[in-house]
Amino acid sequence: MNNIDVAIIDYGLGNLFSIKHACEHVGLSVQITDQSDAILSARSVILPGVGAFGDAIDSLNRLDLVSPIKDVAAKGTPLLGICLGQQLLFTESEEFGTHKGLDLISGQVQYFPVQKIDGRTYKVPQVGWNAITPPNNNPETWKGTLLEGVTPGTNMYFVHSCHVVPDADDAVLTRTTYGNVDFCSASHNKNITAFQFHPERSGTDGLIVYTNFANLIRSSEAL
């Protein structure tokens, strides 16, 4: 039996070590792995990612990791997607053509449009700090989630050219505005939570997310 708290999936396109360090900072044991048995037996799983959606899906298929990820989701293991990892959880993406995703959260991945507003050009990708807010500005939405204890309007660190568009409103955990685009910057579905931003690169506020993740894993283990 694997006693590892977190399996971080290594498919060649992830910021693995900054996530590993954040997990270890909050007392979690971590294994970076591309082995399905380690993923399936861990107490929780993180799907990271940077780069292009199509390349990532191709890599997951080549390493035969699609089924293990879907099995993790189906059996109720806490599953966290970060950046491209969030996008991969959705139905499909339009990045560099149409690509099918894992379809664990129903919806699409779309490019940011080119925006020039009041003389300012909003560059794509968005790189830097931006605020996250609860849907309908209701902080109660975050109670019992990985964002409990984070102040609405807190800035988190983003690097991305695309954003997710969930089919269901209740899949939206946070919203963020970039130019005139109000987009879903975090999503959830049952045991799955996913962030477009990088909590491991977002200072003390990001560490609140990892502390909540650690508490979730420990409470799940106690059941």
Backbone as a chain_set.jsonl record, in Angstrom:
{"seq": "MNNIDVAIIDYGLGNLFSIKHACEHVGLSVQITDQSDAILSARSVILPGVGAFGDAIDSLNRLDLVSPIKDVAAKGTPLLGICLGQQLLFTESEEFGTHKGLDLISGQVQYFPVQKIDGRTYKVPQVGWNAITPPNNNPETWKGTLLEGVTPGTNMYFVHSCHVVPDADDAVLTRTTYGNVDFCSASHNKNITAFQFHPERSGTDGLIVYTNFANLIRSSEAL", "coords": {"N": [[0.843, -1.19, 0.0], [0.608, 2.182, -0.902], [1.91, 4.801, 0.96], [2.012, 7.434, 0.376], [1.116, 10.849, 0.467], [0.583, 12.619, -1.661], [0.494, 12.218, -5.123], [2.211, 13.574, -7.709], [1.644, 14.092, -11.004], [3.828, 13.245, -13.525], [4.291, 14.087, -16.67], [5.966, 15.272, -18.365], [5.463, 17.963, -18.824], [5.239, 19.838, -16.73], [5.363, 22.098, -13.875], [6.923, 20.819, -11.704], [8.562, 20.762, -9.365], [8.257, 23.101, -7.855], [5.643, 22.797, -7.023], [5.898, 20.431, -5.574], [7.567, 21.348, -3.479], [5.854, 23.173, -2.229], [3.834, 21.467, -1.296], [5.317, 19.869, 0.473], [6.042, 21.809, 2.275], [3.73, 22.202, 3.749], [3.612, 19.867, 5.102], [3.121, 17.488, 3.728], [3.709, 14.263, 2.291], [5.32, 13.429, -0.731], [5.264, 12.171, -4.061], [6.702, 12.291, -7.175], [5.633, 11.159, -10.226], [5.168, 8.912, -13.029], [3.825, 6.609, -13.037], [1.133, 4.401, -13.129], [0.2, 2.773, -11.014], [1.224, 3.994, -8.71], [-0.07, 6.444, -8.833], [-2.744, 5.678, -8.582], [-2.805, 4.634, -6.018], [-2.127, 6.645, -4.265], [-2.979, 9.092, -1.718], [-3.954, 11.476, -2.632], [-4.021, 13.367, -5.719], [-2.164, 15.374, -7.957], [-2.475, 17.152, -10.922], [-0.37, 18.784, -12.828], [0.872, 21.366, -15.086], [2.326, 23.029, -17.862], [2.493, 24.76, -20.956], [1.419, 23.539, -24.193], [-1.901, 22.439, -24.88], [-2.551, 20.274, -26.67], [-0.091, 18.911, -26.925], [0.182, 18.083, -24.299], [-2.021, 16.335, -23.855], [-1.365, 14.374, -25.749], [0.97, 13.402, -24.582], [-0.004, 12.37, -22.132], [-1.61, 10.308, -23.131], [0.329, 8.751, -24.447], [1.838, 7.85, -22.303], [0.01, 6.298, -21.095], [-1.755, 7.328, -19.133], [-4.262, 8.414, -18.991], [-6.522, 6.798, -18.321], [-5.878, 6.041, -15.565], [-6.07, 8.616, -14.343], [-8.765, 9.219, -14.747], [-9.853, 7.128, -13.292], [-9.01, 7.776, -10.703], [-10.507, 10.117, -10.312], [-13.075, 9.006, -10.411], [-13.225, 7.35, -8.175], [-13.258, 9.045, -6.052], [-10.985, 10.172, -4.933], [-9.128, 12.986, -3.788], [-8.441, 15.327, -6.272], [-6.379, 17.552, -7.876], [-6.019, 20.092, -10.203], [-3.683, 22.159, -11.901], [-3.038, 25.153, -13.571], [-2.27, 24.487, -16.862], [-3.035, 21.965, -16.189], [-5.609, 22.323, -15.111], [-7.031, 22.983, -17.462], [-6.8, 20.631, -18.948], [-8.581, 18.958, -17.702], [-11.011, 19.544, -18.756], [-13.586, 19.321, -21.37], [-12.845, 19.853, -24.098], [-10.352, 21.627, -26.069], [-9.519, 24.634, -27.853], [-6.974, 25.332, -28.486], [-4.403, 25.73, -30.728], [-5.805, 24.242, -32.73], [-8.492, 21.782, -32.541], [-8.779, 19.838, -29.661], [-9.44, 16.94, -27.798], [-10.194, 16.729, -24.341], [-9.874, 15.49, -20.943], [-12.437, 15.453, -19.995], [-13.578, 15.583, -17.441], [-14.605, 17.727, -16.193], [-17.252, 19.395, -17.491], [-17.046, 21.359, -20.367], [-15.382, 24.035, -22.226], [-12.131, 25.014, -23.495], [-10.808, 28.083, -24.203], [-9.203, 30.601, -26.253], [-7.851, 33.73, -25.067], [-9.17, 36.757, -26.385], [-7.723, 39.185, -28.669], [-7.129, 42.255, -27.183], [-7.517, 45.729, -26.991], [-7.746, 48.384, -25.014], [-8.685, 51.569, -24.155], [-6.236, 52.531, -25.087], [-4.477, 50.701, -24.052], [-2.873, 47.658, -24.604], [-3.808, 44.384, -24.03], [-1.817, 41.885, -23.276], [-1.277, 38.613, -24.595], [0.234, 35.646, -23.8], [-1.485, 36.146, -20.6], [0.504, 37.253, -18.074], [1.403, 37.355, -14.822], [0.198, 39.009, -11.814], [-3.154, 38.748, -10.665], [-6.53, 39.387, -9.628], [-8.649, 37.203, -7.735], [-12.054, 36.338, -7.365], [-15.068, 35.31, -5.651], [-17.834, 33.553, -7.24], [-20.51, 35.687, -8.14], [-19.64, 37.396, -6.198], [-19.859, 36.279, -3.682], [-18.677, 35.363, -0.699], [-19.29, 33.107, 0.783], [-19.295, 31.013, -0.921], [-16.776, 29.92, -0.969], [-16.429, 28.535, 1.368], [-15.483, 25.547, 2.955], [-14.011, 24.741, 0.784], [-10.888, 24.552, -1.111], [-10.166, 27.163, -1.063], [-10.984, 28.325, 1.254], [-10.554, 30.765, 3.741], [-8.966, 32.381, 2.183], [-8.889, 35.72, 1.161], [-11.471, 37.319, -0.619], [-10.747, 38.888, -3.713], [-8.045, 38.699, -3.513], [-4.777, 38.642, -4.941], [-3.47, 36.366, -7.267], [-0.952, 34.37, -8.975], [-0.611, 34.26, -12.459], [-0.05, 32.546, -15.566], [-0.911, 32.271, -18.716], [-2.507, 31.573, -21.88], [-4.993, 30.776, -22.584], [-8.341, 30.145, -21.355], [-10.745, 28.528, -19.191], [-14.131, 27.552, -19.874], [-16.679, 26.646, -18.205], [-19.508, 24.448, -18.61], [-21.509, 24.385, -16.703], [-22.768, 26.604, -14.273], [-22.359, 26.118, -11.568], [-19.934, 24.893, -11.477], [-18.008, 26.783, -11.357], [-15.551, 28.217, -9.399], [-13.9, 30.414, -8.843], [-13.705, 33.758, -10.184], [-12.088, 35.9, -12.555], [-10.913, 38.957, -13.953], [-9.679, 40.002, -17.034], [-8.753, 42.547, -18.91], [-11.55, 43.083, -20.834], [-12.567, 40.619, -20.414], [-14.245, 38.449, -18.425], [-13.497, 35.736, -16.662], [-13.537, 32.203, -15.784], [-11.466, 31.333, -13.265], [-10.913, 29.36, -11.495], [-12.119, 26.093, -10.85], [-14.506, 23.494, -9.998], [-15.609, 20.145, -9.301], [-17.273, 17.886, -7.599], [-14.964, 15.787, -6.166], [-12.911, 17.055, -7.419], [-10.782, 19.79, -7.863], [-9.646, 22.724, -9.485], [-7.218, 25.031, -10.634], [-6.529, 27.928, -12.569], [-4.534, 29.706, -12.015], [-1.318, 29.789, -10.309], [-1.01, 28.51, -7.305], [1.253, 27.736, -5.874], [3.091, 29.598, -6.551], [2.254, 31.906, -5.495], [2.787, 33.126, -3.07], [2.083, 33.722, 0.44], [-0.697, 33.618, 0.424], [-1.212, 31.701, -1.525], [-0.175, 29.499, -0.209], [-2.115, 29.047, 1.688], [-3.996, 27.664, 0.224], [-2.654, 25.218, -0.199], [-2.4, 24.379, 2.433], [-5.092, 23.968, 3.069], [-5.546, 21.902, 1.265], [-3.913, 19.913, 2.333], [-5.267, 19.527, 4.765], [-7.673, 18.546, 3.768], [-6.849, 16.087, 2.669], [-6.02, 14.758, 4.981], [-8.405, 14.656, 6.415], [-9.914, 13.08, 4.715], [-8.518, 10.708, 4.908], [-9.136, 10.004, 7.449], [-11.708, 9.134, 7.346]], "CA": [[0.0, 0.0, 0.0], [1.358, 3.422, -0.986], [1.621, 5.723, 2.046], [2.276, 8.791, -0.097], [-0.039, 11.746, 0.522], [0.311, 13.269, -2.949], [1.187, 11.836, -6.355], [2.245, 14.624, -8.727], [1.784, 13.371, -12.272], [4.932, 13.706, -14.367], [4.14, 13.706, -18.075], [6.942, 16.035, -19.124], [5.037, 19.337, -19.095], [4.742, 20.408, -15.484], [6.242, 22.784, -12.921], [6.756, 19.798, -10.682], [9.297, 20.894, -8.116], [7.667, 24.159, -7.033], [4.46, 22.183, -6.406], [6.414, 19.492, -4.568], [8.045, 22.1, -2.322], [4.684, 23.729, -1.528], [3.202, 20.355, -0.573], [6.176, 19.487, 1.599], [6.008, 22.916, 3.239], [2.558, 22.023, 4.619], [3.736, 18.601, 5.799], [2.664, 16.344, 2.942], [4.696, 13.439, 1.601], [5.079, 13.633, -2.167], [5.964, 11.365, -5.058], [6.555, 12.697, -8.578], [5.568, 9.837, -10.844], [4.382, 8.652, -14.237], [3.399, 5.221, -12.903], [-0.293, 4.363, -12.816], [-0.066, 2.175, -9.704], [1.514, 5.008, -7.7], [-1.138, 7.441, -8.924], [-3.993, 5.092, -8.093], [-2.729, 4.293, -4.597], [-1.851, 7.832, -3.456], [-4.138, 9.648, -1.023], [-4.443, 12.561, -3.482], [-3.286, 13.462, -6.981], [-2.073, 16.694, -8.581], [-2.175, 17.192, -12.351], [0.172, 20.099, -13.141], [1.023, 21.533, -16.528], [2.632, 24.257, -18.575], [2.686, 24.451, -22.359], [0.284, 23.429, -25.107], [-2.906, 21.43, -24.547], [-2.421, 19.097, -27.531], [1.122, 18.18, -26.536], [-0.053, 17.468, -22.992], [-2.903, 15.177, -24.037], [-0.585, 13.349, -26.441], [1.896, 12.809, -23.617], [-0.789, 11.544, -21.211], [-2.0, 9.093, -23.866], [1.521, 7.948, -24.707], [2.252, 7.234, -21.04], [-1.138, 5.509, -20.619], [-2.157, 7.922, -17.863], [-5.63, 8.944, -19.05], [-7.402, 5.929, -17.525], [-5.644, 6.212, -14.13], [-6.605, 9.9, -13.873], [-10.225, 9.083, -14.693], [-10.158, 6.223, -12.179], [-8.834, 8.58, -9.491], [-11.684, 10.977, -10.19], [-14.283, 8.201, -10.196], [-13.27, 6.74, -6.844], [-13.41, 10.084, -5.04], [-9.7, 10.677, -4.438], [-8.921, 14.404, -4.097], [-7.688, 15.552, -7.504], [-6.132, 18.982, -8.048], [-5.399, 20.497, -11.459], [-3.061, 23.478, -11.817], [-2.697, 25.818, -14.832], [-2.688, 23.602, -17.944], [-3.714, 20.833, -15.557], [-7.035, 22.622, -15.066], [-7.584, 22.924, -18.813], [-6.854, 19.236, -19.391], [-9.732, 18.308, -17.085], [-12.225, 19.937, -19.468], [-14.027, 18.466, -22.478], [-11.987, 20.049, -25.258], [-9.653, 22.899, -26.17], [-9.323, 25.166, -29.197], [-5.599, 25.79, -28.617], [-3.7, 25.111, -31.862], [-6.699, 23.223, -33.27], [-9.41, 21.202, -31.555], [-8.225, 18.657, -28.982], [-10.283, 16.39, -26.75], [-9.598, 16.66, -23.024], [-10.257, 14.372, -20.081], [-13.9, 15.549, -19.847], [-13.981, 15.388, -16.05], [-15.437, 18.903, -15.974], [-17.835, 19.674, -18.796], [-16.828, 22.722, -20.826], [-14.417, 24.288, -23.284], [-10.963, 25.851, -23.255], [-10.81, 29.081, -25.267], [-8.178, 31.639, -26.24], [-8.177, 35.125, -24.841], [-9.163, 37.563, -27.603], [-6.853, 40.354, -28.692], [-7.854, 43.371, -26.583], [-6.875, 47.029, -26.818], [-8.758, 49.146, -24.295], [-8.18, 52.876, -23.705], [-4.834, 52.654, -25.446], [-3.665, 49.627, -23.472], [-2.99, 46.336, -25.198], [-3.739, 43.296, -23.051], [-0.979, 40.89, -23.92], [-1.551, 37.192, -24.45], [-0.425, 35.216, -22.568], [-1.505, 36.938, -19.38], [1.582, 36.851, -17.176], [1.504, 38.227, -13.667], [-0.752, 38.915, -10.717], [-4.517, 39.184, -10.939], [-7.393, 39.116, -8.481], [-9.679, 36.17, -7.821], [-13.245, 36.654, -6.579], [-16.065, 34.238, -5.699], [-18.983, 33.81, -8.123], [-21.495, 36.628, -7.588], [-19.008, 38.068, -5.055], [-20.383, 35.666, -2.463], [-17.575, 34.635, -0.065], [-19.761, 31.825, 1.315], [-18.998, 30.003, -1.942], [-15.47, 29.318, -0.722], [-16.412, 27.758, 2.608], [-15.351, 24.119, 2.729], [-13.216, 24.481, -0.417], [-9.463, 24.821, -0.941], [-9.964, 28.608, -0.951], [-11.452, 28.843, 2.536], [-9.518, 31.546, 4.406], [-8.415, 33.344, 1.228], [-9.737, 36.905, 1.082], [-11.907, 37.678, -1.974], [-9.965, 39.982, -4.273], [-6.62, 38.392, -3.396], [-4.06, 38.436, -6.199], [-2.72, 35.132, -7.488], [-0.03, 34.49, -10.106], [-1.109, 33.607, -13.669], [0.674, 32.494, -16.841], [-1.767, 31.47, -19.589], [-3.07, 32.163, -23.089], [-6.366, 30.287, -22.707], [-9.093, 30.047, -20.109], [-11.81, 27.529, -19.263], [-15.52, 28.011, -19.885], [-17.502, 25.509, -17.778], [-20.902, 24.42, -19.057], [-22.403, 24.587, -15.556], [-22.38, 27.714, -13.406], [-21.909, 25.657, -10.255], [-18.556, 24.417, -11.58], [-17.124, 27.94, -11.226], [-15.13, 28.473, -8.028], [-13.457, 31.807, -8.813], [-13.723, 34.531, -11.422], [-11.018, 36.888, -12.692], [-11.127, 39.819, -15.109], [-8.5, 40.422, -17.785], [-9.361, 43.424, -19.909], [-13.012, 42.974, -20.799], [-12.929, 39.201, -20.296], [-14.494, 37.915, -17.079], [-13.345, 34.305, -16.932], [-13.442, 31.249, -14.679], [-10.054, 31.109, -12.954], [-10.834, 28.118, -10.719], [-13.324, 25.294, -11.078], [-14.58, 22.294, -9.167], [-16.651, 19.157, -9.581], [-17.153, 16.809, -6.614], [-13.648, 15.696, -5.544], [-11.942, 17.702, -8.302], [-10.614, 21.239, -7.822], [-8.64, 23.097, -10.474], [-6.876, 26.451, -10.665], [-5.753, 28.434, -13.686], [-3.369, 30.352, -11.423], [-0.334, 28.926, -9.639], [-0.943, 28.808, -5.869], [2.612, 27.514, -5.357], [3.89, 30.781, -6.893], [1.434, 33.039, -5.076], [3.124, 33.594, -1.736], [1.395, 33.192, 1.617], [-2.085, 33.303, 0.081], [-1.196, 30.417, -2.205], [0.071, 28.434, 0.767], [-3.391, 28.719, 2.33], [-4.592, 26.63, -0.63], [-1.985, 23.946, 0.08], [-2.773, 23.987, 3.793], [-6.439, 23.396, 2.955], [-5.41, 20.63, 0.558], [-3.393, 18.966, 3.322], [-6.354, 19.216, 5.696], [-8.627, 17.7, 3.048], [-6.277, 14.75, 2.568], [-6.042, 14.148, 6.31], [-9.794, 14.358, 6.788], [-10.323, 11.952, 3.871], [-7.858, 9.516, 5.446], [-9.768, 9.651, 8.729], [-13.061, 8.587, 7.122]], "C": [[0.88, 1.242, 0.0], [0.948, 4.342, 0.161], [1.846, 7.177, 1.661], [1.003, 9.626, -0.052], [-0.433, 12.253, -0.863], [1.151, 12.633, -4.051], [1.074, 13.001, -7.33], [2.553, 13.957, -10.056], [2.85, 14.035, -13.141], [4.724, 13.194, -15.79], [4.984, 14.602, -18.979], [6.588, 17.48, -19.369], [4.545, 20.031, -17.831], [5.805, 21.136, -14.678], [6.256, 21.964, -11.633], [7.377, 20.171, -9.341], [8.781, 22.034, -7.25], [6.398, 23.655, -6.344], [4.887, 21.221, -5.307], [6.843, 20.24, -3.304], [6.888, 22.697, -1.53], [3.979, 22.645, -0.714], [4.021, 19.965, 0.653], [6.182, 20.566, 2.683], [4.838, 22.774, 4.22], [2.495, 20.607, 5.19], [3.281, 17.373, 5.038], [3.845, 15.572, 2.356], [4.317, 13.369, 0.123], [5.88, 12.642, -2.992], [5.664, 11.938, -6.437], [6.653, 11.429, -9.41], [4.814, 9.847, -12.177], [3.863, 7.205, -14.229], [1.957, 5.15, -12.415], [-0.57, 3.78, -11.433], [0.194, 3.164, -8.574], [0.424, 6.075, -7.676], [-2.416, 6.911, -8.291], [-3.968, 4.826, -6.593], [-2.435, 5.488, -3.694], [-3.134, 8.362, -2.825], [-4.746, 10.827, -1.778], [-3.55, 12.642, -4.707], [-3.312, 14.906, -7.464], [-1.691, 16.519, -10.039], [-1.679, 18.603, -12.67], [0.18, 20.323, -14.65], [1.38, 22.941, -16.94], [2.862, 23.863, -20.028], [1.375, 24.286, -23.1], [-0.602, 22.234, -24.756], [-2.706, 20.149, -25.358], [-1.214, 18.247, -27.181], [0.903, 17.431, -25.225], [-0.936, 16.228, -23.106], [-2.168, 14.046, -24.745], [0.355, 12.627, -25.468], [1.158, 11.913, -22.623], [-1.221, 10.239, -21.88], [-0.805, 8.176, -24.081], [1.978, 7.205, -23.461], [1.146, 6.392, -20.406], [-1.62, 6.001, -19.248], [-3.585, 8.45, -17.865], [-6.566, 8.11, -18.172], [-7.142, 6.043, -16.035], [-6.202, 7.531, -13.58], [-8.122, 9.821, -13.756], [-10.648, 8.153, -13.56], [-10.029, 6.942, -10.837], [-10.061, 9.451, -9.251], [-12.921, 10.166, -9.803], [-14.362, 7.637, -8.78], [-13.255, 7.759, -5.716], [-12.127, 10.581, -4.417], [-9.581, 12.162, -4.744], [-7.98, 14.579, -5.284], [-7.595, 17.052, -7.736], [-5.437, 19.223, -9.372], [-4.866, 21.915, -11.343], [-2.632, 23.936, -13.201], [-3.17, 24.97, -16.02], [-3.397, 22.37, -17.4], [-5.198, 21.069, -15.386], [-7.657, 22.432, -16.447], [-7.75, 21.486, -19.297], [-8.056, 18.495, -18.83], [-11.029, 18.579, -17.835], [-12.441, 19.088, -20.723], [-13.14, 18.607, -23.704], [-11.399, 21.452, -25.257], [-9.519, 23.315, -27.628], [-7.878, 25.61, -29.432], [-4.862, 25.01, -29.708], [-4.515, 23.984, -32.485], [-7.575, 22.667, -32.167], [-8.816, 19.919, -30.982], [-9.182, 18.219, -27.89], [-9.515, 16.331, -25.427], [-10.088, 15.457, -22.242], [-11.754, 14.343, -19.795], [-14.362, 15.191, -18.437], [-14.751, 16.598, -15.519], [-15.953, 19.309, -17.348], [-17.625, 21.138, -19.179], [-15.689, 22.81, -21.82], [-13.231, 25.096, -22.76], [-10.818, 26.776, -24.451], [-9.641, 30.048, -25.115], [-8.732, 32.941, -25.681], [-8.229, 35.848, -26.185], [-8.079, 38.636, -27.524], [-7.659, 41.546, -28.183], [-6.967, 44.617, -26.518], [-7.937, 47.962, -26.264], [-8.123, 50.424, -23.762], [-6.68, 53.007, -23.928], [-3.924, 51.581, -24.876], [-3.929, 48.326, -24.201], [-2.82, 45.279, -24.117], [-3.034, 42.11, -23.715], [-1.477, 39.48, -23.624], [-0.252, 36.453, -24.736], [-0.508, 36.31, -21.505], [-0.415, 36.381, -18.464], [1.622, 37.844, -16.026], [0.36, 38.029, -12.693], [-2.11, 39.442, -11.12], [-5.417, 38.687, -9.811], [-8.364, 37.98, -8.772], [-10.841, 36.558, -6.904], [-14.215, 35.473, -6.663], [-17.15, 34.565, -6.723], [-20.004, 34.689, -7.416], [-20.983, 37.346, -6.341], [-19.513, 37.55, -3.712], [-19.29, 34.846, -1.789], [-17.99, 33.304, 0.546], [-19.446, 30.675, 0.357], [-17.708, 29.256, -1.639], [-15.402, 28.5, 0.56], [-16.373, 26.262, 2.283], [-14.592, 23.747, 1.474], [-11.744, 24.754, -0.124], [-9.165, 26.309, -0.811], [-10.5, 29.183, 0.357], [-10.297, 29.537, 3.264], [-8.792, 32.511, 3.504], [-9.394, 34.511, 1.118], [-10.164, 37.15, -0.361], [-11.18, 38.933, -2.468], [-8.469, 39.793, -4.151], [-6.01, 38.179, -4.775], [-3.321, 37.105, -6.177], [-1.921, 35.263, -8.783], [-0.493, 33.626, -11.281], [-0.055, 33.616, -14.778], [-0.166, 31.641, -17.779], [-2.283, 32.291, -20.777], [-4.534, 31.808, -23.27], [-7.028, 30.252, -21.341], [-10.24, 29.059, -20.3], [-13.177, 28.208, -19.217], [-16.393, 26.82, -19.493], [-18.918, 25.597, -18.322], [-21.864, 24.76, -17.923], [-21.885, 25.708, -14.675], [-21.824, 27.231, -12.078], [-20.525, 25.012, -10.293], [-17.545, 25.54, -11.377], [-16.824, 28.2, -9.751], [-14.612, 29.902, -7.857], [-13.613, 32.425, -10.191], [-12.603, 35.562, -11.369], [-11.291, 37.692, -13.957], [-9.784, 40.191, -15.729], [-8.99, 41.249, -18.968], [-10.86, 43.416, -19.752], [-13.494, 41.539, -20.643], [-13.05, 38.823, -18.826], [-14.502, 36.393, -17.218], [-13.287, 33.491, -15.648], [-11.964, 30.935, -14.432], [-9.827, 29.94, -12.002], [-12.168, 27.405, -10.851], [-13.331, 24.095, -10.142], [-15.754, 21.422, -9.599], [-16.421, 17.974, -8.646], [-15.766, 16.829, -5.97], [-12.545, 16.369, -6.352], [-11.959, 19.209, -8.068], [-9.502, 21.597, -8.794], [-8.472, 24.606, -10.517], [-6.15, 26.792, -11.957], [-4.474, 29.101, -13.193], [-2.481, 29.319, -10.732], [-0.309, 29.26, -8.151], [0.46, 28.652, -5.306], [3.539, 28.683, -5.694], [3.212, 32.058, -6.411], [1.623, 33.41, -3.607], [2.294, 32.966, -0.637], [-0.062, 32.853, 1.314], [-2.175, 31.974, -0.662], [-0.968, 29.263, -1.256], [-1.178, 28.092, 1.572], [-4.081, 27.592, 1.554], [-3.977, 25.275, -0.307], [-2.256, 23.455, 1.497], [-4.163, 23.352, 3.793], [-6.413, 22.042, 2.263], [-4.901, 19.555, 1.515], [-4.478, 18.562, 4.31], [-7.405, 18.312, 5.054], [-8.12, 16.26, 2.973], [-6.357, 14.037, 3.92], [-7.45, 13.791, 6.755], [-10.331, 13.184, 5.971], [-9.755, 10.646, 4.413], [-8.554, 9.041, 6.721], [-11.136, 9.015, 8.548], [-13.049, 7.06, 7.089]], "O": [[1.799, 1.349, 0.812], [-0.237, 4.634, 0.321], [1.868, 8.054, 2.525], [-0.06, 9.175, -0.478], [-1.614, 12.313, -1.203], [2.371, 12.524, -3.927], [-0.028, 13.374, -7.733], [3.6, 13.33, -10.216], [2.778, 15.226, -13.445], [4.951, 12.019, -16.079], [4.756, 14.685, -20.186], [7.331, 18.179, -20.058], [3.537, 20.738, -17.864], [6.994, 20.836, -14.781], [5.683, 22.357, -10.617], [6.782, 19.921, -8.292], [8.856, 21.949, -6.025], [6.111, 24.041, -5.211], [4.296, 21.206, -4.227], [6.522, 19.82, -2.192], [6.928, 22.729, -0.3], [3.576, 22.882, 0.425], [3.474, 19.757, 1.736], [6.311, 20.261, 3.868], [4.941, 23.177, 5.379], [1.457, 20.188, 5.702], [3.074, 16.318, 5.638], [4.855, 16.163, 1.973], [3.141, 13.264, -0.223], [7.021, 12.316, -2.667], [4.501, 12.055, -6.824], [7.641, 10.7, -9.318], [3.941, 10.683, -12.409], [3.509, 6.654, -15.271], [1.603, 5.766, -11.41], [-1.481, 4.242, -10.744], [-0.537, 3.175, -7.584], [0.043, 6.552, -6.607], [-3.09, 7.625, -7.548], [-5.024, 4.797, -5.96], [-2.49, 5.355, -2.471], [-4.232, 8.118, -3.324], [-5.92, 11.146, -1.588], [-2.463, 12.066, -4.737], [-4.34, 15.579, -7.394], [-0.72, 15.835, -10.364], [-2.487, 19.526, -12.772], [-0.431, 19.562, -15.401], [0.818, 23.916, -16.442], [3.361, 22.773, -20.31], [0.346, 24.823, -22.691], [-0.116, 21.165, -24.385], [-2.694, 19.056, -24.793], [-1.295, 17.019, -27.143], [1.367, 16.304, -25.052], [-0.631, 15.19, -22.519], [-2.329, 12.881, -24.38], [0.514, 11.407, -25.526], [1.631, 10.823, -22.302], [-1.195, 9.181, -21.251], [-0.914, 6.961, -23.917], [2.449, 6.071, -23.544], [1.32, 5.842, -19.319], [-1.858, 5.211, -18.334], [-4.07, 8.893, -16.824], [-7.318, 8.662, -17.368], [-8.105, 6.136, -15.274], [-6.745, 7.56, -12.475], [-8.698, 10.301, -12.779], [-11.687, 8.367, -12.937], [-10.847, 6.739, -9.939], [-10.585, 9.518, -8.14], [-13.715, 10.595, -8.967], [-15.457, 7.466, -8.245], [-13.242, 7.381, -4.544], [-12.173, 11.347, -3.454], [-9.901, 12.575, -5.859], [-6.869, 14.05, -5.297], [-8.612, 17.743, -7.787], [-4.391, 18.635, -9.645], [-5.517, 22.779, -10.756], [-1.949, 23.208, -13.921], [-4.374, 24.757, -16.166], [-4.259, 21.797, -18.068], [-5.985, 20.129, -15.5], [-8.698, 21.787, -16.578], [-8.725, 21.162, -19.976], [-8.506, 17.51, -19.416], [-12.039, 17.922, -17.584], [-11.608, 18.259, -21.089], [-12.725, 17.608, -24.29], [-11.871, 22.344, -24.551], [-9.419, 22.475, -28.522], [-7.581, 26.205, -30.468], [-4.715, 23.791, -29.624], [-3.99, 22.901, -32.741], [-7.425, 23.03, -31.0], [-8.404, 19.028, -31.724], [-9.683, 19.052, -27.135], [-8.348, 15.939, -25.388], [-10.649, 14.52, -22.81], [-12.283, 13.307, -19.392], [-15.411, 14.572, -18.259], [-15.461, 16.501, -14.518], [-15.166, 19.54, -18.266], [-17.976, 22.044, -18.423], [-15.103, 21.799, -22.21], [-13.316, 25.765, -21.73], [-10.717, 26.312, -25.587], [-9.151, 30.288, -24.011], [-9.924, 33.225, -25.802], [-7.399, 35.573, -27.051], [-7.581, 38.952, -26.443], [-8.747, 41.82, -28.688], [-5.828, 44.566, -26.055], [-8.905, 48.295, -26.948], [-7.149, 50.376, -23.011], [-5.951, 53.522, -23.08], [-2.731, 51.551, -25.18], [-5.081, 47.938, -24.393], [-1.831, 45.27, -23.385], [-3.584, 41.438, -24.587], [-2.021, 39.199, -22.556], [0.315, 36.616, -25.816], [0.275, 37.26, -21.501], [-0.412, 35.198, -18.126], [1.847, 39.036, -16.234], [-0.352, 37.026, -12.735], [-2.219, 40.446, -11.824], [-5.11, 37.706, -9.133], [-8.836, 37.816, -9.896], [-10.625, 37.048, -5.795], [-14.189, 34.718, -7.636], [-17.363, 35.735, -7.041], [-20.325, 34.472, -6.248], [-21.767, 37.841, -5.53], [-19.584, 38.293, -2.733], [-18.989, 33.743, -2.245], [-17.137, 32.454, 0.804], [-19.344, 29.519, 0.767], [-17.561, 28.092, -2.008], [-14.397, 27.832, 0.806], [-17.133, 25.777, 1.445], [-14.526, 22.57, 1.119], [-11.394, 25.145, 0.989], [-8.04, 26.686, -0.486], [-10.474, 30.398, 0.552], [-9.206, 28.98, 3.39], [-8.069, 33.38, 3.991], [-10.6, 34.3, 0.995], [-9.312, 37.189, -1.249], [-11.022, 39.907, -1.732], [-7.697, 40.625, -4.628], [-6.641, 37.609, -5.664], [-2.642, 36.764, -5.209], [-2.178, 36.156, -9.591], [-0.735, 32.428, -11.131], [0.723, 34.56, -14.91], [-0.152, 30.415, -17.668], [-2.468, 33.506, -20.695], [-5.243, 32.468, -24.03], [-6.363, 30.32, -20.308], [-10.657, 28.788, -21.426], [-13.355, 29.268, -18.619], [-16.809, 26.056, -20.364], [-19.465, 26.689, -18.476], [-22.916, 25.356, -18.156], [-20.695, 25.757, -14.363], [-20.923, 27.853, -11.517], [-19.997, 24.625, -9.251], [-16.351, 25.278, -11.24], [-17.74, 28.38, -8.949], [-14.863, 30.53, -6.828], [-13.649, 31.737, -11.211], [-12.218, 36.034, -10.299], [-11.84, 37.163, -14.924], [-8.87, 40.638, -15.037], [-9.571, 40.714, -19.912], [-11.387, 43.705, -18.678], [-14.692, 41.27, -20.73], [-12.073, 38.872, -18.078], [-15.413, 35.829, -17.824], [-13.023, 34.021, -14.568], [-11.295, 30.347, -15.282], [-8.685, 29.57, -11.729], [-13.218, 28.04, -10.951], [-12.306, 23.728, -9.57], [-16.737, 21.891, -10.173], [-15.514, 17.167, -8.852], [-15.425, 17.797, -5.29], [-11.369, 16.263, -6.004], [-13.021, 19.832, -8.074], [-8.524, 20.86, -8.918], [-9.442, 25.361, -10.448], [-5.268, 26.053, -12.397], [-3.449, 29.065, -13.873], [-2.84, 28.15, -10.592], [0.36, 30.217, -7.763], [0.829, 29.352, -4.364], [4.655, 28.752, -5.178], [3.546, 33.156, -6.857], [0.712, 33.948, -2.978], [1.851, 31.823, -0.755], [-0.607, 31.906, 1.882], [-3.114, 31.207, -0.448], [-1.497, 28.17, -1.462], [-1.298, 26.98, 2.085], [-4.671, 26.687, 2.144], [-4.698, 24.288, -0.158], [-2.334, 22.249, 1.734], [-4.385, 22.326, 4.435], [-7.166, 21.138, 2.627], [-5.393, 18.427, 1.511], [-4.598, 17.387, 4.655], [-7.959, 17.427, 5.706], [-8.884, 15.32, 3.192], [-6.717, 12.862, 3.992], [-7.669, 12.76, 7.389], [-11.117, 12.384, 6.477], [-10.417, 9.609, 4.383], [-8.566, 7.851, 7.035], [-11.674, 8.422, 9.484], [-14.097, 6.439, 6.911]]}, "num_chains": 1, "name": "protein.A"}
